[in-house]
Amino acid sequence: MEYRILAINPGSTSTKVAVYANAKPVFLKDIKHNVDELKVYKRISEQFKYRKKIILKELKDSHIDINSINAIVGRGGLVRPIESGVYRINDTLKKDLQEARGEHASNLGGLIADDIAHDLPGCQAYIADPVVVDELEDVARFTGHPEFKRMSIFHALNQKATARSYARLMNKRYEDLNLVIAHMGGGISIGAHKHGRVIDVNQALDGEGPFSPERSGTLPAGALVKKCFEGKHTREEILKWITGSGGFVAYLNTNNAYEVELLAEEGDEKARIIQDAMSYQIGKEIAAMCAVLHGEVDAIILTGGISHNPMVVEYVKRMVSFIAPVVIYPGEDEMHALAMNGLLVLKGEIQAKDYDETTIINK
């Protein structure tokens, strides 16, 4: 039987849309949004009607029959912490997407998916492996002061999809493997996967770990506090240092990792040392996650856009290949991951979960 799945993945300045017939893509579109058009909206949540209208127009212009869709899977946003899986979109989930823990375009994914599905008989809307997937062991939640606790915010969708792809390649179950996976993109998250659960991971949005093209990663706490109270910078400016204008942006005035790669190849010494410093921090964080797994690691996997960069890959491999084999899954295919999660539910191979007080993690 052929199932059709619509995948919706809103980003800050684009919306990716795909339609799959079972595992085969029949429509892929990366809709770029004019920055001036987005400026009229004070909050991302106000872009809902604008983005939904464009999605439906693109589908119509490409002669995609919306009534042929069996399931819609939207990118999950900054909702409350939940375990990995596919979640039916219900009123509680919609409320949390609207009153999210932070402004992020991905919050719109589930809302648009549900709104479109509402008019299609028999069509169910879902989210899958949002960035707030939380499977941390209790010991990993402590920071060193009771006013603060470690949070799980990372590239769960791509990390989980990559882990399952590797498991299939090895003819094994993801739940039987120990893996360390480094997603290297605009943000960098490195997770310790123990038998199907991410028991520790750096908070990749605005917290800790390696710096990246636009995020500062772990900063020295004392120096950061002093900067906050110097009276020279606003709260918004300092938050921007952490996420948005940190990393490559701060050092090299660009968030384009490929541009930095080319500069390093051409002999730009500053670009080379900054790229090496990022690679060094990635290797160090990978080794820390290997320690979380007591050194019992089946493979170390590098994925995300920066895993196309041979200089970064080789630097990291020199640091950590003594621990376990290093496997490269260049880039990311979040649209495929969203669609495949929907397909597995439609085929009955996995069960969708309800987003409620039994599945929301309160720790």
N, C-alpha and C positions, 0 to 999 in steps of 0.2 A: 504494500500500500504506500502511496506517495503522500507525504505530509509537507505542507508549506509553512515555513516559519519566517516571520518578519523580525529582524533584529534592529534595535535602535540604540545608538550610542552617541549622546550629545557631548560635545567638548566645548571649550571656552569660545572658540571662534568657528566651529564647524559642527555639523551633525552627520554622522556616518549612518547609512541605512543599507540594509541588505535583505534580500529574500532568498531563502534556500529551499530547494525541493529535495527533501531528505538531506543528504550530506553535500549536495551539489549547489553551488551558488548560481542563481539565475538572474540576479540583479544586485549590483554593488554601486553605491554612490556616496561620495564624500562631498557633502554640500558645504561650501564655504560661505560664511556669513560676513557681510560687509560690516566693518567695525563701526562705521557711522550709523548704520541701522541699529546695531546693538546698543549704541550710546543712549538711545531714547528710553531704554529700560533701566530704571534705577536699581532693580534687583533681578537676579537671574530668573527667579520664579515668575517674573512678569513676562518672560519670553515664551511662555507655554503656548499660547495661541499662535504666535508668529512661527514657531518651529513646527508645530503640528501641521499648520496650513502648508508649509513648504514641503514637508514629508509627503503629505497626501498628493500634492501637485506633482512631485517627482515620480511617484508611483503611477499616477494617472498618465503622465506624459510618456512613460515607458511601457504603457499598456499592461501594467500589472493589475490583475483583477483582485481588488482588496477583499472581495467575498470568498476568494479561494484560500485565504490565510487561516490556518488551523490554530496557530499560537503566536503570540507576540512576546518577545523577550527584550526588556529594556535594561540598560546599564543601571545597576543599583547605585544609589547615592550614599550620602553621609547619614544613614539612619542609625538606630541603636545597634550595639554589637550583637552579632548572630554567628552561629556556626556556618561552615561552608554548605552550599546547597542551592537548590532552586526554590524560590518562594512565590506562592500565589500572592497577587496584589490584592489586599483587602483594605478596609477603611482605616485600620490601625497603621498599616504601612503607608498609605497615602497621606495620612496626617503627619507622620514622621518625615516623609519626603518633603512636605510643604513647610514643616517647622524643623528643618534639618539642623544638625549640629554645626553646620557651616555652609556658606554659599558655595555651591559647586554645580556646574552644568549637568553632571551625571544625575543629580536629583530629578531632572526633568524626564529622564529615560523611562522610569516606571510610570510616571504620571501620564505621559503621552501614550505609552503602550496600553494602559488601562482605559484611557478615554477612547482610543480607536477600537479596542476590543469590545467595548460596551455596545457598539452598534453592529457587531458581527455575531450572529447566533452561533453558539457552540464554540466560540473562540475565547480562550483564556489568556490573561496577561500575567507575566512573571518577571521577576528579576533573578539574576544568578550571580553568586559569588561577588557581592559588592566589596568595596575597599575596606569596609568595617568588619569583615570576617574575623572572628576572635576565637582562636583555639589555644590561647596561651596557657601554659601550665601556671599554677598559682605562684610558684616561686619566681616566675619571670615577670610578675606584675609589680614587684617592689622596685623603688628607685633609690631609697636611702633617706627619705623623709616622708612622713605620713600625709603631708599636704599634697604630695604628688604621687601619681602612679603611672606605670608604663601602659601605653595604649597600643592596640593592634590596628594600624591603618596602613595598608600596603596594596600591592598590585595582585590581589587575590585571584582575579579572573584569569590573568595570563599565567601566573605561577601554577595554579591548579591545572589549567589546560595543558601546560607544558609538561607537568609531572605525569599526567595521564598519557600523553603522547609517548613519553620516554618509556613508561611502564609497558605500553602496548608493543613498542619496538623490542623490548627485552622479553616479551612473552610472559610478563608478570603482572601482578595486581599492584596498583599504586599503594594500596593499604599494606602491602608486604615489604615496601622499600623504605629506606632512610635516604633522604636527599637534601642537599643544600642548593637552593635556587636563588640566583641573583638576577633580578629584573633591572636592566640598566637602560633607562630612558631619561625623560625630563626630570623624573625623580628616580631614586634608586632604592629598592627594597630587597633585603636578603633574608630568606626564611629558612628555618630548620623544619623540614617535613619528616615527621616520625610516624610511619605506618598510617599515612593518609591525613594527618593533622599537623598544622603549622604551630608547633609548640613554642616557638620564639621567633620574633621578627623585629627589625628596627621600624620605628614609627616614621614612615617615609614622607609624610606630607609636610609637617612643620616641626619635626622633633629631633631625630637622631640618625646616626649612621653616616655613610660617606657623603661628601658633597657631590652635587650633580650639575648638569648644565644650568639650572636656575634655582637650586636650593642649597642652603649652607650646611645642612647636616648638623652633626654635633658641634656646638660652639662652646668655648670655655665659659662656664657659668659665671664666675666672678667678674670677668671682663665684660660680659654681656650686661650684668646688673649695673655695673658702673656706667656703661653707655646709656642705659635707660634713665639714669638719674643725673646725667650731665646737664640736662636742660637744652641740649643742642638739637635733639631729634624728637619727632613726634612718635606716638605709639604706632601709627600706620607705617611710618618710615622704617622703624625697627622690625615690624612684622614682615615688611617687604624684603628686608635683608635676609630674613630666614627663608621665606618662600616667595620666589618671583624674581628677585634681583640678587640672589646669592650665587655661589658656585662660579661657573664660567662667566655669567653676566657680570658679577662683581670684579673678577680678575681680568677678563678679556673683552668685556662689553658685547658679548653675544651669547645667546642660548642655543646656538646651532652647533651641535657636537660634530657634525661633518665638516663644518668650516674650521673648527679647531683641529680636527684630524689633518686636514689639508695643510694648515699652517705649520703643524708639527712636522709633517712629511717634507715640507719645503725648507726646513731648517730654522723656523722661528723658535728660539730658545725658550722664550716665556711660555708660548703655547705648549711646547714639549714638556716642560717641568710641571705645569698646571695639570696637563693630561696625565702625566705620570703620578702626580700626587693623588688625583682621583682614583687611578688604578690601584695605587698602594692602599688607599683606604678601603676600596672594595675587597682586595685580597685579605686585608686584616679582619674585616667584618665576616667574610666567608669562613676564615679560620676560627673565629669566635663561635659561629654557628655549628661548625664541626665539633667543637668542644661541647656544645649543648647536647650533641648526639653521642657524646663519649667516644668520638673518633670512629664510630661504627657507621660509615657513610658509603652507600652504594655508588653514588655519583654526585659530582658538583656540576650544576647546569647553569650556563650563562645564556640569558635571553634578553629581549628588548632591542631597541634600535641600535644602541651603542655596541652590541655584540657583533655588529658588522665590521667594527673597527679592529683590524688585526693587531695594531700596536697595544690597544687596551687588553685584548684577549690574551696575547702572548705575555704581557706583563703579569696579569692575574694568574695565568697558568704556571709561570715560573714560581710564584709564591705558594700555590696551593696544590699543585698536581702530585706532590708527595703524599697527600692525604687520601685522595681518591681520583678516579678518572674524571677528567673535565670534558663535558659534552657541550656543544654549542647549538642552540636553537635561535638563529638570528631573527631579529624583528619580533613582531607580535601579531597575532591574528585574533583580536578580540571579537570581531564580528562572527567569525567561525565558531569561537568558543561559546558565544551567546546562543547562536543557532543550534549548536550541538547539544547544549543543555536542554533547550526546548524540545529537540527531537527525542532525546532520551526519555523525557517525561511522556511525550505522546506515544512512544513505543512501549511504555510501561517498564522500562529498564531501571528507572529510578523513580522515587516518589517525591512529588512536590511537597514542600512544607508550608505550614501556616505561620505567618508572622504574628505572634501573640506572646503573652506572658510566659508561655511554656518554652518558647524558643529564643526569646530575647535574653541576653546574658547580663545579669546585674551583679557585677563584681567591682 
